[in-house]
Amino acid sequence: MKSSTESLSPTRVKLTIEVPFEEFEPSLQSAYKTIASQITIPGFRKGKIPNTIVDQRVGRPAVLDEAINSALPGWYSQALQDTKTQPLSQPDIDLTKFVDGEPIEITAELDVRPELVLPDVSKIAVTVADAAVTPDDVDEQIEELRKRFATFAEVERAAADGDFVTIDLSAAQNGKPIEAAQAEGMPYTIGSATMLDGLNEAIIGLKAGETNTFSTQLAGGDLIGEDADVTVVLKDVKEQQLPDLDDDFAQTASQFDTLDELRTDLTDRVTRGKRMEQANEARDLILDEIVSKIDAPLPENLVTEELDSRRQQIEQQLEYAGIPFETFLADEEQTKEEFEADLEKRVREALIAQFVLDQVVATEEFGIDDAELSAHIMRRAQQSGEEPSAYIQHIMEHNHVPEMVSEVLRGKALASLVESAQVKDKSGTKIELSRLLADGTYSDDEPEAEADSAAKPAKKAAKKAPAKKAAAKS
């Protein structure tokens, strides 16, 4: 079998496949066996009917059709490998020459990734946030830790901001209760992200057993956005009591004996977290900068498919949240036309970003081993909140393993680009991302010695699929 390609446009090629008839014979014999097992002829056992009898009963052309339909997928896959063609669409296949006993010729037209001219990444310079840790950063962590060990005591006073309360809610329109908008014994923290506008104000100042009514707009259900009168009944008021900030607290909340040791550990944790945030910010900025410098032709069919997929995803998210599309547009301060234009822009940028990374993967010949793939799958399972075994079963059943492989390879490509660029923080300090390890610490070795390390900075940070920013907020 011989294969060749002809460029029809920067994003479309014609693949020509030539197969000698003798290479077609195994498929032809297999077709005879298949048909023989499906027909019944007196005097012959099923599946043991001679080819000549099959020809007489169903006709040679029917056998040829069965054989060619069976062989085509394999020939097409082999031709893709032989010509190193990476398809972006389903092929339009044409059987251009198929005469019994003569060489067979097939053509397939398909969309492919365009060849891109990448900018000199070493000349790209980006600035990321400083990783300096302030006392306020540590205090914030300690306060969160104190809240985890807080206790709650019921109080007789009126409810105040920050209190934990239990409430009953009842919504009505024109004096008639709305059946789907009734709730009893609902826990609520005053001052938290409110479920209803005006709820915090209605509760503050009430004592247990007291009632208040306020007007608002419903936030969910079939009547979302409609005006309603909501009655709130305060059942009880509890005050949060935080533990004293001393060595006893440090021993209770951690493995440390003193508060100073706890502060030191939290300072280190926050520092490492900010370093990883720097790496992630650098990754996004550098990829954005590369994409902005490339004028890449895109297969319009691929753009359309991706746009449809993104729209469907947004619609599902809005439906799940009970938010009408018009309300979403109002919150985003966009018209429908502006939303569509913004969505298409993001889709095109995301596709170019993928093409950039795929080209780097091919050029640098990045590979992947089982350990890297397993680690990535486990990380994705952790991010999804699913049990690893259930997540692995899902990706196996739905053939998502190639997608996982692509994510790892693109992560390596992105890491190589990030390490080639110039990265500084806002204070002007050069950030050596090639020395940043997966836990946010820096290696003690020189950057050059880390060139082949599996624990490189951005490589670890970029193991995730390098998707562009979300097309819309949910």
N, C-alpha and C positions, 0 to 999 in steps of 0.2 A: 504494500500500500504506500502511495506517495501523497504527500500533502504540501500545499503551498498557499500563501496568502497574498492578497492584493488589497492595497489601501484604497477605499472608496472615499473616505473623508478622514479628518483627524480622529474621529470617534467611531468609525465603522469600517469593517474589513469584509472581504469576500474570501472564504476558505474553500479551496478546491481539493477534492479528495478523489484519487484515482486508484481503483482496486482491480487487479487482474482477476479474471473469472475463476481461475483455479483457487484463489484465496476465498472465493465466495462459496466453493463447493461444500465445506463443512456446514455452513448455515443452510445450504440447500438440502443436504441430507437430513439435517435436524428438522427442517420444515416437513419433509416427507414423513418422518416418524410422528411428528405432532398431528398431522392430518390423518395419518393412518390410524392413530389411536382414537380419532373422533368419528370415524365412519364405520359402518357395518356392511360387509359384503359376504354373501353366502359362500361357504367353502374356504373362507380365510379367517384365521383367528384375529381378533382385534389387535392392532398394532403390528401385525405380521404381514401386512398387505404389500406386495411388491410395488416398486415405484411406477412401473408401467401401468399397473392396474389403477393406481392413484391418479395417474395422468388421464386414463380413460374415464374415470368416474368424476373427478373434480376439475381436471384440466391443468396442464402445465403452467399456464399463466397464474392460476390461483396459488400454486406452490411457490412460484417465483415471488409473488407479492408477500406471502407469508415469510419467506426467507429474507427478503430485503428489509421488511419492517422490523424483523428481529435483529438484523445485523447493523442497521443504521446507527443506533445509539452508541454501540461499541466503537464503530469507525469514527464517529464524530468526537467521542472522548479521546480516542487515540490521536486524532489529528490535532486536537487542542494541545495535547502534551508535546507532540512532535514539533509543532510550530511555536510552542510557548505562548499561546494565545490565552488571555484571561477574559472570558466573556462577561459582559455586563447585562446581557439580555438573552432571551430565548432566541434561537436562530430561525431564520426563514430558510428552510431547506428545499432545494429543488433537485430532483433526480434528472440531471441533464442528459445522461446517456445510459440506457439500460436495455440492452439487446441480448437475448439468450445466447450464451457462449462467447460473448465479446467483453472486453474490459468495461468496467462500470465507472461512471463519473458522476460525482455529486458536488453541488455547490451549496454553501451556507453563508448567508449574510447575517452579521451580528454586530452589536455595539461592543466597543472595547475601550479600555482606559487610554486616554490620550497621552502622548509623550510630552512631559512638561519640562520647561527650562527653569530650573530652580535658581533662586538668587543665591549669592554668596552669603551663607548663614554666618560666617565668621565676622561679617561686617554689621550684622544685626545687633543692636544694643537695646536692652530693656531695663526698666527700673521697677523694682518690687518694693513692697513695704518692709520697713525695718523689723528685725526679729527681737528687738530689745524688750525685755520684760520689766514692767513697772510694778511697784508695790500694790497698786490698785488691781493689776492683773491677778496677783497672788491672793489678795484679799477676796476677790470675786470667787476664786476657786474654794477658798476656805468657807465662805458663806454658803456656797452650794453644798459643801460637805456637812456643814452644821445643819442645814435644812434636812438632809437625809437622816439625821439623828435627832430631829426635833420631836417634841411631844406636843399634844394638844389638850388644852384644858377648857372645859365649858365655862362660860362667863355669863353673868347676869346683866351686864351693861348692853348698851345699844351697839349694833354692828358697825364696824369701822373698816377702813381700807386695809386689806391684807388678811382679814379674818377668814376662817373656814366656816362655812354655814351649810345648813341643809334647808332646801326650799321646795315649795310646791308652786307650779306655774300653770296658769289657765288662760288661754287666749280666746277672745270672742270678737265677733263682728256684728255690729248693730244689736248688741245684747245677746246674741246667740253664740253659745260656746262652739268652738271649732274642735271637732272630735279628735282630729289628728294632732292637735296642739295642746295636749294636756300631759302634765308630768308631776309625779309625786316623789318625795324623798330624794330629790336631786342634790348631790354634793356640789358645792361651788366655792371658788376662792374669789373674794371681792377684789376687784382691781386686775384680775387676770384678763386674757383676751376674751372679751365678752361675747356670749352667744347671741345677745340681743342688745341693740342700742338702747341705752337708758336703764338697763338692768342694775348696773352698779349704783347709780344715783338713787334708784328706787329702794334698794336694800339698805344703804347707809343711813343710820339713824333709827332703824327699826329695832325693836326688842323681840325676843322669842315670843311667838304667838300673834304678833302684829301683822297687818296686811297693808299692801299699797297697790295702787293701780296706775299704770302708765301707758302712754300711746307709743307705738313703735311700728316698724315694718317687719313682717315675718321673714326669717332667714333660711327657711327650708320648706320642703314639701311642695304640694301642688299650688299653694297660695303664696309662694315665695315673692317677696317684694310688695305684697299688699299690706295696707294699713290694718292694724288690729289693736284692741285694748287688752293688755296683759295684766292679770292680777297675780301678785307674788305674795305667798305666805311664808314668813320666816319661822322655821321650826326650831332651830337652835343656833347658837353662836359659839364657836370655839376659837381660842386664841393660840397662836403658835408660840411655843416656848423653846427658844434655842439653847443648846448646852453652853455652859461657860467656856470661854476660849482659854484653855490652860493645858498643862501637861496631861492631866487626866483625860481630857478630850482627845488629845493626840494619840494616847494609848488605846482609847476606845475605837477611834475612827481609822486607825492605821497600825502599821507594825513598828512605829517609832515611839521612843520613850518621851521625847520632849516636843514642845510646840515648835521650837527652832528647827529641829530636825525635819519636822513635817513641812515647814515653810521652805526649807532648802530643797526637799524633794519635789514639792509643787512648783517651785521656781524652775527646776530642771525639766519637769514635765511640760510646763508651758513653753519654755524655750524650744524644746524639741518639736512641739506642735507648731510653733510659729515658723520654724525652719521648713517643716513640711509644707506649710501654707505658702512660703516663699517659692518652693520648688513647683508647686501646683500653679501659682500665679505666673511664674516664669514660663512654664510650659504653655499656658493659654496665650500669653502675650506673644511669645515667639512664633507659635503656630499661626496666630492671627496676622502677625507681621508678614510671614512667608506667604500666606494666602492672599494678602492684599497686594502683593507684588507680582502675582501670577494672573494672566489673562487666559484662562483655560477654556477651550470649547467643551461643552457638556452634551451628552446624548439627551435630547429633549424627552424621549420616552422615559428615561431614568429619572429625570427631574419631575415629570408628571407623576410617576409612580410614588416617588418619595413625598411629594406634596400631598397626594391623596392619603398616604399612610399617616403623615403628620396631622392632617386635618382630622382623620378618624380617631387618632389617639387623643387629640385635644377635646373632641366632642365627647368621647367616652369619659374622660376625666371630669368634664363639666357636668355631664349627666349624673355621674356617680356622686358629685358634690351637690347636686340639685341646683346648679347655677345656670340660668338661661344664657344663651350666647350673647344676647343683647346686653345683659348685665355685665358679662365678662368684658365686652368691648368698652362699656362705660367705665369700668374700673381701670382698664388699660389706657383710657383716654385715646382710643383709636376708632376710626371709622372702619367699616368692613373692608374698604379698598386699601386703607393703610395697613390693616392686619394682613391682608393677602400679600401685599408688596413686601412687608417685613418677613413674612413666612417664607416667601420664595427666595428672598435674599439669604436668609439663614440656611435654607436647604442647599442652595448653590455653594455657599461657603463651606458647608459641611462636606459636600461631595468633593470639592477641590481639596479639602484637607485630607480626606481619605485617599485620593489619588496621589497626593504628595507622599504620604506615608507608605503607600503600597509601592510607589516607585523607588523609594529609599530602601525598602525591604528587598526588592528585586536587585537593585544595584549593589547593595552591600552584602547580599546573599545571607541575610540573617536566618538562623535556624531556631528550632525549639526542641527541647527534650521533654520527656515525660514528667520530670519533676517540676519544670516550669509550668507546664499545662495543668498539672494537678494542683499546684499552689494557686494558680489563677482561678481555677474552678472553685476551690475552697474559699477563696477570698470573695468571689461573686456570691457564693451561697451565704456567706456571713453577711454581706451587704443586703441581700434580699430578705434576711430574717428567717429563711427556711432551714430545715434540717439538711445537712450536707447530703445524706443518702437520698432524700426526696428530690433535692435539687439536681443531683447527678442523674437520677432516673429520668427526670423531666427533660434534661438536655439530650440524653441519649435517645429517648423516645421521639423527640422532635428534631433530631439531627442538628443540634446546635453546636456540636463539637467544632466543625470548621469555623464557626463564628468566634468561638473561644480562642482558637489558634490564631485567627486574624487579629484579635484584640491584643494578644501577647506580642505578636510580631510588629504590629503598629506601635505598641508601647516601646519596643526596642528602637524602632526607627525614630520616634519622637524624642527618646532619650538622647540618641546620637546627635540630633539637631540641636537640642537644648544645650548639650555640652559644647557644641561648636560656637554658640553665640556668646555675646558679652552680657553678663548679668551683674547689676549692682543694686544695692539697696538705696533708699532715699538719702541716707547719710553719706553715700559715695563709696561704701565698702564693696569690694569685689566679692561676689558670691561664687565659691568653688563648688558647684553642684556635683562635680565628679567625685567629690569626697563625702557627700552626704549619704548616709546609710538609711536603710528602711525604717529604723526606729527614731530617726531625727538626730542622731549623733554624727559627728564627723570622724572619718578614719584618720589614723595618725600617719598613714603613708602619704607620700607625695602623689599628686593627681596622676602622674604618668604611670606609677606602679599599679594604679587602680584601673587601667584601661580595659582589662579583660575581666574585671570582677563582676560576678553576678549580682552583687549588692550595690550597684551604682545608684546615685541619687535619684536623678530624674527617671532612670530606667525603672526603679522600683515604683516611683510615684506614677509613672506613665504606663504601668501594666494595664490600667483601665482603658477601655475603648476611648479614643480621643474624640468624643463627640463634641460638637460645638455647643454653645449655650443653648438652653432650651428654647424651642420655638415660641412658647408662650407659658405664662405662669398659670398654674392650675389653682 
